[in-house]
């Protein structure tokens, strides 16, 4: 079986962990609650991660501050989580910006705030100016 997406096996593990968290907690909690539960679930599944990894932002070689991504998975995938009724374009823009800032190709945006878990796979194409997004919902 040919793999369709880069790091597909790992992204499936992450999404499966998020589904398990959503199955147990449902929607309606603050983002930090889901973040804590997801950290536990990722540990149970032996997925290596850094939580709230801080990154430096630069503009023309000058440091202009820092940002924190919710999870940095196995030094390959950025995971940003939300707890909102519906994902919006601004959430996708944030995920794309994190991919650019970290120099990563693949990211996930997961929303626990809807009655069904929502997730989007965010991919950075070879050009630096555009990113493509594949939307998925379970």
C-alpha positions as CSV (number, residue, x, y, z in Angstrom):
1,X,0.0,0.0,0.0
2,X,1.5,3.3,-1.1
3,X,1.4,6.2,1.4
4,X,-0.4,9.2,0.2
5,X,0.9,11.8,2.6
6,X,4.3,12.4,4.2
7,X,4.3,11.2,7.9
8,X,0.8,9.7,7.3
9,X,1.3,7.0,10.0
10,X,2.3,9.5,12.6
11,X,-0.5,11.9,11.7
12,X,-3.0,9.0,12.0
13,X,-1.6,8.2,15.5
14,X,-2.0,11.9,16.6
15,X,-5.5,12.1,15.2
16,X,-6.4,8.8,16.8
17,X,-5.2,10.1,20.2
18,X,-7.2,13.3,19.7
19,X,-10.3,11.2,18.8
20,X,-9.9,9.2,22.1
21,X,-9.6,12.5,24.1
22,X,-12.7,13.9,22.4
23,X,-14.6,10.6,22.9
24,X,-13.9,10.8,26.7
25,X,-14.3,14.5,27.2
26,X,-16.7,15.7,24.5
27,X,-16.8,19.4,23.7
28,X,-17.2,22.4,26.0
29,X,-13.9,22.6,27.9
30,X,-11.2,25.2,27.6
31,X,-8.3,24.4,25.2
32,X,-5.8,23.8,28.1
33,X,-8.0,20.9,29.3
34,X,-7.7,19.2,25.9
35,X,-4.0,20.0,25.7
36,X,-3.4,18.3,29.0
37,X,-5.5,15.2,28.1
38,X,-3.9,14.9,24.7
39,X,-0.4,15.0,26.3
40,X,-1.5,12.1,28.5
41,X,-2.9,10.2,25.5
42,X,0.2,10.8,23.3
43,X,2.4,9.5,26.1
44,X,0.2,6.4,26.4
45,X,0.8,5.8,22.7
46,X,4.5,6.4,22.9
47,X,4.5,9.5,20.7
48,X,7.4,11.8,21.4
49,X,6.5,15.5,21.7
50,X,7.3,18.9,23.2
51,X,4.4,20.8,24.6
52,X,4.1,24.6,24.2
53,X,7.4,24.7,22.4
54,X,8.6,28.3,22.2
55,X,10.1,29.6,18.9
56,X,11.8,32.8,18.0
57,X,10.4,34.9,15.2
58,X,12.6,36.9,12.9
59,X,12.1,39.7,10.5
60,X,14.9,40.4,8.1
61,X,17.4,38.8,10.5
62,X,16.1,40.7,13.6
63,X,14.4,38.9,16.5
64,X,10.8,40.3,16.9
65,X,9.5,38.0,19.6
66,X,8.5,34.5,20.3
67,X,5.5,32.2,19.7
68,X,4.5,28.9,21.2
69,X,3.0,26.0,19.3
70,X,0.8,23.6,21.3
71,X,2.7,20.5,20.4
72,X,5.8,19.7,18.4
73,X,5.6,16.0,17.5
74,X,8.7,13.9,17.0
75,X,10.5,17.0,15.6
76,X,8.5,16.6,12.4
77,X,4.9,17.8,12.9
78,X,3.4,20.9,14.3
79,X,0.1,20.4,16.2
80,X,-2.1,23.3,17.0
81,X,-5.3,22.7,19.0
82,X,-8.4,24.7,19.4
83,X,-11.6,24.5,21.4
84,X,-14.0,26.6,19.3
85,X,-17.4,25.9,17.8
86,X,-16.0,26.2,14.2
87,X,-12.5,26.5,12.8
88,X,-12.0,29.8,10.9
89,X,-9.5,31.1,8.3
90,X,-7.5,32.8,11.0
91,X,-6.9,29.5,12.7
92,X,-5.6,28.1,9.4
93,X,-3.4,31.1,8.9
94,X,-1.9,30.7,12.4
95,X,-1.1,27.0,11.6
96,X,0.5,27.9,8.3
97,X,2.6,30.6,10.0
98,X,3.8,28.1,12.5
99,X,4.9,25.8,9.7
100,X,6.8,28.6,8.1
101,X,8.4,29.7,11.3
102,X,9.5,26.2,12.3
103,X,10.6,25.3,8.8
104,X,8.2,22.2,8.8
105,X,6.3,20.7,5.9
106,X,3.4,19.1,7.8
107,X,1.1,20.4,10.5
108,X,-2.2,19.4,12.1
109,X,-4.9,21.7,13.3
110,X,-7.4,19.9,15.6
111,X,-10.6,21.4,17.1
112,X,-12.2,19.9,20.2
113,X,-14.9,22.5,20.4
114,X,-17.4,21.0,18.0
115,X,-19.7,18.1,18.7
116,X,-17.5,16.1,16.3
117,X,-13.7,16.3,16.4
118,X,-12.5,18.4,13.5
119,X,-9.0,18.1,12.1
120,X,-7.1,19.6,9.2
121,X,-3.8,18.5,7.8
122,X,-1.8,21.6,6.8
123,X,1.0,21.2,4.3
124,X,3.7,23.6,3.2
125,X,4.5,23.2,-0.5
126,X,7.9,23.7,-1.9
127,X,7.4,27.4,-2.6
128,X,7.6,29.6,0.5
129,X,4.6,31.8,-0.4
130,X,1.7,29.4,-0.4
131,X,0.6,26.6,1.8
132,X,-2.0,24.0,0.9
133,X,-4.7,22.7,3.3
134,X,-6.5,19.4,3.2
135,X,-9.6,19.6,5.3
136,X,-11.0,16.6,7.2
137,X,-13.6,16.1,9.8
138,X,-14.6,13.0,11.7
